[in-house]
């Protein structure tokens, strides 16, 4: 999602992450990356860690990324 709307980009996730190099953010799941400026808060739901974004989206955080997410956003 961008300021101009939604777009679908078909490329490998690793390649997409290289394109975000200039934007501060963090990979939080094997299929999710979030920009620092878009994070509103962290939440627990049934024991799972989630990121709440400024637009209300809930993004899951994998256990392998949870410590980095807590360190960065709390």
Biopython code that builds the backbone (N, CA, C, O; Angstrom):
import numpy as np
from Bio.PDB.StructureBuilder import StructureBuilder

atoms = [
    (1, "UNK", "N", (0.848, -1.170, 0.000)),
    (1, "UNK", "CA", (0.000, 0.000, 0.000)),
    (1, "UNK", "C", (0.896, 1.237, 0.000)),
    (1, "UNK", "O", (1.861, 1.328, 0.760)),
    (2, "UNK", "N", (0.563, 2.156, -0.845)),
    (2, "UNK", "CA", (1.325, 3.405, -0.928)),
    (2, "UNK", "C", (0.364, 4.582, -0.768)),
    (2, "UNK", "O", (-0.849, 4.396, -0.668)),
    (3, "UNK", "N", (0.902, 5.758, -0.746)),
    (3, "UNK", "CA", (0.079, 6.948, -0.674)),
    (3, "UNK", "C", (-0.785, 7.128, -1.922)),
    (3, "UNK", "O", (-1.747, 7.896, -1.922)),
    (4, "UNK", "N", (-0.426, 6.412, -2.975)),
    (4, "UNK", "CA", (-1.171, 6.505, -4.233)),
    (4, "UNK", "C", (-2.137, 5.344, -4.434)),
    (4, "UNK", "O", (-2.792, 5.258, -5.473)),
    (5, "UNK", "N", (-2.233, 4.447, -3.448)),
    (5, "UNK", "CA", (-3.151, 3.308, -3.578)),
    (5, "UNK", "C", (-2.440, 1.977, -3.435)),
    (5, "UNK", "O", (-1.310, 1.905, -2.952)),
    (6, "UNK", "N", (-3.116, 0.932, -3.861)),
    (6, "UNK", "CA", (-2.571, -0.420, -3.764)),
    (6, "UNK", "C", (-2.070, -0.875, -5.122)),
    (6, "UNK", "O", (-2.663, -0.575, -6.157)),
    (7, "UNK", "N", (-0.973, -1.603, -5.093)),
    (7, "UNK", "CA", (-0.412, -2.185, -6.307)),
    (7, "UNK", "C", (0.094, -3.574, -5.985)),
    (7, "UNK", "O", (0.485, -3.846, -4.850)),
    (8, "UNK", "N", (0.091, -4.449, -6.963)),
    (8, "UNK", "CA", (0.614, -5.796, -6.814)),
    (8, "UNK", "C", (1.930, -5.870, -7.568)),
    (8, "UNK", "O", (1.986, -5.590, -8.765)),
    (9, "UNK", "N", (2.986, -6.248, -6.864)),
    (9, "UNK", "CA", (4.302, -6.387, -7.485)),
    (9, "UNK", "C", (4.711, -7.851, -7.403)),
    (9, "UNK", "O", (4.752, -8.432, -6.318)),
    (10, "UNK", "N", (5.007, -8.433, -8.535)),
    (10, "UNK", "CA", (5.398, -9.841, -8.567)),
    (10, "UNK", "C", (6.913, -9.953, -8.685)),
    (10, "UNK", "O", (7.479, -9.810, -9.768)),
    (11, "UNK", "N", (7.547, -10.210, -7.566)),
    (11, "UNK", "CA", (8.970, -10.461, -7.521)),
    (11, "UNK", "C", (9.286, -11.203, -6.238)),
    (11, "UNK", "O", (8.468, -11.257, -5.319)),
    (12, "UNK", "N", (10.468, -11.767, -6.183)),
    (12, "UNK", "CA", (10.857, -12.492, -4.971)),
    (12, "UNK", "C", (10.911, -11.516, -3.799)),
    (12, "UNK", "O", (11.290, -10.355, -3.955)),
    (13, "UNK", "N", (10.523, -12.012, -2.622)),
    (13, "UNK", "CA", (10.488, -11.153, -1.443)),
    (13, "UNK", "C", (11.874, -10.591, -1.140)),
    (13, "UNK", "O", (12.000, -9.419, -0.788)),
    (14, "UNK", "N", (12.901, -11.403, -1.272)),
    (14, "UNK", "CA", (14.272, -10.937, -1.019)),
    (14, "UNK", "C", (14.626, -9.766, -1.934)),
    (14, "UNK", "O", (15.282, -8.818, -1.503)),
    (15, "UNK", "N", (14.196, -9.827, -3.191)),
    (15, "UNK", "CA", (14.459, -8.726, -4.123)),
    (15, "UNK", "C", (13.653, -7.488, -3.750)),
    (15, "UNK", "O", (14.142, -6.364, -3.861)),
    (16, "UNK", "N", (12.417, -7.699, -3.308)),
    (16, "UNK", "CA", (11.584, -6.572, -2.879)),
    (16, "UNK", "C", (12.218, -5.874, -1.676)),
    (16, "UNK", "O", (12.196, -4.646, -1.592)),
    (17, "UNK", "N", (12.778, -6.642, -0.751)),
    (17, "UNK", "CA", (13.421, -6.042, 0.422)),
    (17, "UNK", "C", (14.609, -5.170, 0.031)),
    (17, "UNK", "O", (14.858, -4.145, 0.667)),
    (18, "UNK", "N", (15.336, -5.561, -0.997)),
    (18, "UNK", "CA", (16.461, -4.742, -1.467)),
    (18, "UNK", "C", (15.972, -3.373, -1.941)),
    (18, "UNK", "O", (16.678, -2.374, -1.802)),
    (19, "UNK", "N", (14.769, -3.333, -2.498)),
    (19, "UNK", "CA", (14.199, -2.080, -2.989)),
    (19, "UNK", "C", (13.803, -1.132, -1.853)),
    (19, "UNK", "O", (13.622, 0.062, -2.089)),
    (20, "UNK", "N", (13.667, -1.640, -0.635)),
    (20, "UNK", "CA", (13.259, -0.817, 0.504)),
    (20, "UNK", "C", (14.450, -0.241, 1.264)),
    (20, "UNK", "O", (14.263, 0.396, 2.301)),
    (21, "UNK", "N", (15.642, -0.446, 0.783)),
    (21, "UNK", "CA", (16.858, -0.076, 1.514)),
    (21, "UNK", "C", (16.864, 1.359, 2.034)),
    (21, "UNK", "O", (17.409, 1.615, 3.107)),
    (22, "UNK", "N", (16.278, 2.287, 1.308)),
    (22, "UNK", "CA", (16.286, 3.699, 1.720)),
    (22, "UNK", "C", (15.206, 4.023, 2.754)),
    (22, "UNK", "O", (15.212, 5.107, 3.336)),
    (23, "UNK", "N", (14.288, 3.098, 2.983)),
    (23, "UNK", "CA", (13.176, 3.327, 3.911)),
    (23, "UNK", "C", (13.420, 2.561, 5.206)),
    (23, "UNK", "O", (13.567, 1.340, 5.170)),
    (24, "UNK", "N", (13.469, 3.247, 6.355)),
    (24, "UNK", "CA", (13.657, 2.534, 7.620)),
    (24, "UNK", "C", (12.479, 1.596, 7.884)),
    (24, "UNK", "O", (11.319, 2.005, 7.840)),
    (25, "UNK", "N", (12.795, 0.352, 8.155)),
    (25, "UNK", "CA", (11.759, -0.635, 8.433)),
    (25, "UNK", "C", (12.378, -1.944, 8.863)),
    (25, "UNK", "O", (13.591, -2.046, 9.050)),
    (26, "UNK", "N", (11.525, -2.947, 9.017)),
    (26, "UNK", "CA", (11.985, -4.215, 9.569)),
    (26, "UNK", "C", (11.174, -5.362, 8.995)),
    (26, "UNK", "O", (9.955, -5.265, 8.852)),
    (27, "UNK", "N", (11.852, -6.439, 8.672)),
    (27, "UNK", "CA", (11.155, -7.666, 8.306)),
    (27, "UNK", "C", (10.622, -8.270, 9.598)),
    (27, "UNK", "O", (11.368, -8.439, 10.563)),
    (28, "UNK", "N", (9.323, -8.596, 9.617)),
    (28, "UNK", "CA", (8.682, -9.054, 10.842)),
    (28, "UNK", "C", (8.090, -10.454, 10.709)),
    (28, "UNK", "O", (7.597, -11.026, 11.681)),
    (29, "UNK", "N", (8.143, -10.994, 9.505)),
    (29, "UNK", "CA", (7.546, -12.302, 9.215)),
    (29, "UNK", "C", (8.185, -12.763, 7.910)),
    (29, "UNK", "O", (8.777, -11.953, 7.196)),
    (30, "UNK", "N", (8.078, -14.029, 7.591)),
    (30, "UNK", "CA", (8.712, -14.470, 6.342)),
    (30, "UNK", "C", (8.088, -13.788, 5.128)),
    (30, "UNK", "O", (8.717, -13.726, 4.072)),
    (31, "UNK", "N", (6.877, -13.280, 5.255)),
    (31, "UNK", "CA", (6.230, -12.621, 4.122)),
    (31, "UNK", "C", (5.758, -11.197, 4.427)),
    (31, "UNK", "O", (4.897, -10.666, 3.725)),
    (32, "UNK", "N", (6.322, -10.576, 5.476)),
    (32, "UNK", "CA", (5.905, -9.211, 5.826)),
    (32, "UNK", "C", (7.111, -8.355, 6.213)),
    (32, "UNK", "O", (7.994, -8.790, 6.953)),
    (33, "UNK", "N", (7.123, -7.154, 5.703)),
    (33, "UNK", "CA", (8.071, -6.111, 6.066)),
    (33, "UNK", "C", (7.227, -4.889, 6.378)),
    (33, "UNK", "O", (6.224, -4.646, 5.707)),
    (34, "UNK", "N", (7.613, -4.112, 7.388)),
    (34, "UNK", "CA", (6.829, -2.923, 7.734)),
    (34, "UNK", "C", (7.764, -1.726, 7.895)),
    (34, "UNK", "O", (8.842, -1.836, 8.481)),
    (35, "UNK", "N", (7.333, -0.587, 7.367)),
    (35, "UNK", "CA", (8.086, 0.656, 7.508)),
    (35, "UNK", "C", (7.920, 1.173, 8.935)),
    (35, "UNK", "O", (6.817, 1.151, 9.481)),
    (36, "UNK", "N", (9.007, 1.633, 9.533)),
    (36, "UNK", "CA", (8.973, 2.151, 10.907)),
    (36, "UNK", "C", (7.885, 3.210, 11.081)),
    (36, "UNK", "O", (7.161, 3.198, 12.076)),
    (37, "UNK", "N", (7.770, 4.112, 10.130)),
    (37, "UNK", "CA", (6.822, 5.233, 10.243)),
    (37, "UNK", "C", (5.367, 4.781, 10.206)),
    (37, "UNK", "O", (4.477, 5.546, 10.578)),
    (38, "UNK", "N", (5.112, 3.565, 9.768)),
    (38, "UNK", "CA", (3.738, 3.074, 9.639)),
    (38, "UNK", "C", (3.273, 2.313, 10.885)),
    (38, "UNK", "O", (2.092, 1.988, 11.001)),
    (39, "UNK", "N", (4.195, 2.025, 11.820)),
    (39, "UNK", "CA", (3.854, 1.256, 13.024)),
    (39, "UNK", "C", (3.188, 2.162, 14.055)),
    (39, "UNK", "O", (3.738, 3.192, 14.445)),
    (40, "UNK", "N", (1.996, 1.762, 14.490)),
    (40, "UNK", "CA", (1.271, 2.489, 15.527)),
    (40, "UNK", "C", (1.577, 1.900, 16.903)),
    (40, "UNK", "O", (1.901, 2.634, 17.837)),
    (41, "UNK", "N", (1.473, 0.567, 17.031)),
    (41, "UNK", "CA", (1.713, -0.089, 18.315)),
    (41, "UNK", "C", (1.853, -1.590, 18.128)),
    (41, "UNK", "O", (1.659, -2.121, 17.035)),
    (42, "UNK", "N", (2.196, -2.262, 19.222)),
    (42, "UNK", "CA", (2.251, -3.733, 19.256)),
    (42, "UNK", "C", (1.074, -4.223, 20.062)),
    (42, "UNK", "O", (0.599, -3.536, 20.967)),
    (43, "UNK", "N", (0.597, -5.422, 19.732)),
    (43, "UNK", "CA", (-0.552, -5.999, 20.421)),
    (43, "UNK", "C", (-0.364, -7.510, 20.521)),
    (43, "UNK", "O", (0.272, -8.123, 19.663)),
    (44, "UNK", "N", (-0.911, -8.095, 21.556)),
    (44, "UNK", "CA", (-0.957, -9.551, 21.688)),
    (44, "UNK", "C", (-2.386, -10.000, 21.457)),
    (44, "UNK", "O", (-3.326, -9.391, 21.971)),
    (45, "UNK", "N", (-2.552, -11.063, 20.687)),
    (45, "UNK", "CA", (-3.864, -11.629, 20.420)),
    (45, "UNK", "C", (-3.727, -13.145, 20.480)),
    (45, "UNK", "O", (-3.077, -13.756, 19.631)),
    (46, "UNK", "N", (-4.357, -13.752, 21.507)),
    (46, "UNK", "CA", (-4.224, -15.199, 21.731)),
    (46, "UNK", "C", (-2.763, -15.631, 21.805)),
    (46, "UNK", "O", (-2.390, -16.682, 21.284)),
    (47, "UNK", "N", (-1.941, -14.810, 22.458)),
    (47, "UNK", "CA", (-0.531, -15.137, 22.645)),
    (47, "UNK", "C", (0.362, -14.795, 21.469)),
    (47, "UNK", "O", (1.580, -14.949, 21.563)),
    (48, "UNK", "N", (-0.206, -14.336, 20.365)),
    (48, "UNK", "CA", (0.577, -13.996, 19.180)),
    (48, "UNK", "C", (0.846, -12.496, 19.144)),
    (48, "UNK", "O", (-0.030, -11.687, 19.451)),
    (49, "UNK", "N", (2.040, -12.147, 18.775)),
    (49, "UNK", "CA", (2.421, -10.742, 18.662)),
    (49, "UNK", "C", (1.988, -10.201, 17.302)),
    (49, "UNK", "O", (2.215, -10.827, 16.267)),
    (50, "UNK", "N", (1.361, -9.027, 17.325)),
    (50, "UNK", "CA", (0.913, -8.359, 16.101)),
    (50, "UNK", "C", (1.403, -6.923, 16.098)),
    (50, "UNK", "O", (1.578, -6.317, 17.156)),
    (51, "UNK", "N", (1.621, -6.386, 14.921)),
    (51, "UNK", "CA", (1.893, -4.961, 14.757)),
    (51, "UNK", "C", (0.604, -4.324, 14.268)),
    (51, "UNK", "O", (-0.005, -4.791, 13.306)),
    (52, "UNK", "N", (0.195, -3.260, 14.933)),
    (52, "UNK", "CA", (-0.942, -2.467, 14.458)),
    (52, "UNK", "C", (-0.366, -1.278, 13.700)),
    (52, "UNK", "O", (0.463, -0.534, 14.223)),
    (53, "UNK", "N", (-0.812, -1.111, 12.473)),
    (53, "UNK", "CA", (-0.301, -0.009, 11.657)),
    (53, "UNK", "C", (-1.222, 1.205, 11.774)),
    (53, "UNK", "O", (-2.328, 1.110, 12.307)),
    (54, "UNK", "N", (-0.763, 2.316, 11.282)),
    (54, "UNK", "CA", (-1.516, 3.570, 11.378)),
    (54, "UNK", "C", (-2.859, 3.506, 10.645)),
    (54, "UNK", "O", (-3.784, 4.246, 10.982)),
    (55, "UNK", "N", (-2.971, 2.629, 9.648)),
    (55, "UNK", "CA", (-4.246, 2.502, 8.931)),
    (55, "UNK", "C", (-5.126, 1.384, 9.496)),
    (55, "UNK", "O", (-6.162, 1.059, 8.915)),
    (56, "UNK", "N", (-4.717, 0.794, 10.626)),
    (56, "UNK", "CA", (-5.522, -0.228, 11.286)),
    (56, "UNK", "C", (-5.225, -1.665, 10.890)),
    (56, "UNK", "O", (-5.843, -2.588, 11.421)),
    (57, "UNK", "N", (-4.305, -1.870, 9.983)),
    (57, "UNK", "CA", (-3.931, -3.219, 9.569)),
    (57, "UNK", "C", (-3.200, -3.931, 10.703)),
    (57, "UNK", "O", (-2.399, -3.323, 11.413)),
    (58, "UNK", "N", (-3.478, -5.216, 10.866)),
    (58, "UNK", "CA", (-2.782, -6.049, 11.851)),
    (58, "UNK", "C", (-1.809, -6.947, 11.091)),
    (58, "UNK", "O", (-2.214, -7.725, 10.227)),
    (59, "UNK", "N", (-0.534, -6.832, 11.417)),
    (59, "UNK", "CA", (0.501, -7.613, 10.739)),
    (59, "UNK", "C", (1.083, -8.621, 11.735)),
    (59, "UNK", "O", (1.533, -8.235, 12.814)),
    (60, "UNK", "N", (1.076, -9.907, 11.378)),
    (60, "UNK", "CA", (1.614, -10.921, 12.282)),
    (60, "UNK", "C", (3.132, -10.810, 12.391)),
    (60, "UNK", "O", (3.812, -10.437, 11.435)),
    (61, "UNK", "N", (3.645, -11.140, 13.564)),
    (61, "UNK", "CA", (5.087, -11.167, 13.804)),
    (61, "UNK", "C", (5.468, -12.604, 14.105)),
    (61, "UNK", "O", (4.912, -13.209, 15.021)),
    (62, "UNK", "N", (6.415, -13.168, 13.343)),
    (62, "UNK", "CA", (6.863, -14.532, 13.620)),
    (62, "UNK", "C", (7.720, -14.564, 14.876)),
    (62, "UNK", "O", (8.341, -13.572, 15.258)),
    (63, "UNK", "N", (7.735, -15.712, 15.494)),
    (63, "UNK", "CA", (8.552, -15.872, 16.717)),
    (63, "UNK", "C", (10.007, -15.534, 16.455)),
    (63, "UNK", "O", (10.671, -14.953, 17.313)),
    (64, "UNK", "N", (10.515, -15.892, 15.274)),
    (64, "UNK", "CA", (11.933, -15.638, 14.989)),
    (64, "UNK", "C", (12.259, -14.146, 14.873)),
    (64, "UNK", "O", (13.421, -13.763, 15.007)),
    (65, "UNK", "N", (11.264, -13.308, 14.629)),
    (65, "UNK", "CA", (11.481, -11.858, 14.517)),
    (65, "UNK", "C", (10.964, -11.086, 15.737)),
    (65, "UNK", "O", (11.161, -9.875, 15.825)),
    (66, "UNK", "N", (10.314, -11.764, 16.663)),
    (66, "UNK", "CA", (9.633, -11.102, 17.785)),
    (66, "UNK", "C", (10.576, -10.259, 18.642)),
    (66, "UNK", "O", (10.234, -9.134, 19.006)),
    (67, "UNK", "N", (11.741, -10.777, 18.964)),
    (67, "UNK", "CA", (12.667, -10.025, 19.822)),
    (67, "UNK", "C", (13.115, -8.732, 19.134)),
    (67, "UNK", "O", (13.158, -7.677, 19.768)),
    (68, "UNK", "N", (13.447, -8.806, 17.848)),
    (68, "UNK", "CA", (13.852, -7.605, 17.104)),
    (68, "UNK", "C", (12.712, -6.589, 17.049)),
    (68, "UNK", "O", (12.943, -5.385, 17.167)),
    (69, "UNK", "N", (11.491, -7.072, 16.872)),
    (69, "UNK", "CA", (10.321, -6.182, 16.813)),
    (69, "UNK", "C", (10.121, -5.492, 18.160)),
    (69, "UNK", "O", (9.917, -4.279, 18.208)),
    (70, "UNK", "N", (10.177, -6.245, 19.244)),
    (70, "UNK", "CA", (10.010, -5.643, 20.587)),
    (70, "UNK", "C", (11.083, -4.603, 20.850)),
    (70, "UNK", "O", (10.791, -3.522, 21.361)),
    (71, "UNK", "N", (12.322, -4.922, 20.504)),
    (71, "UNK", "CA", (13.434, -3.998, 20.731)),
    (71, "UNK", "C", (13.235, -2.704, 19.934)),
    (71, "UNK", "O", (13.532, -1.616, 20.427)),
    (72, "UNK", "N", (12.746, -2.824, 18.734)),
    (72, "UNK", "CA", (12.628, -1.670, 17.844)),
    (72, "UNK", "C", (11.416, -0.797, 18.132)),
    (72, "UNK", "O", (11.491, 0.426, 18.019)),
    (73, "UNK", "N", (10.296, -1.417, 18.504)),
    (73, "UNK", "CA", (9.045, -0.674, 18.565)),
    (73, "UNK", "C", (8.464, -0.506, 19.973)),
    (73, "UNK", "O", (7.320, -0.072, 20.109)),
    (74, "UNK", "N", (9.216, -0.836, 21.008)),
    (74, "UNK", "CA", (8.709, -0.584, 22.364)),
    (74, "UNK", "C", (9.636, 0.333, 23.108)),
    (74, "UNK", "O", (9.380, 0.663, 24.266)),
]
sb = StructureBuilder()
sb.init_structure("model")
sb.init_model(0)
sb.init_chain("A")
sb.init_seg("    ")
for serial, (resi, resn, name, xyz) in enumerate(atoms, 1):
    if name == "N":
        sb.init_residue(resn, " ", resi, " ")
    sb.init_atom(name, np.array(xyz, "f"), 0.0, 1.0, " ", f" {name:<3s}", serial, name[0])
structure = sb.get_structure()
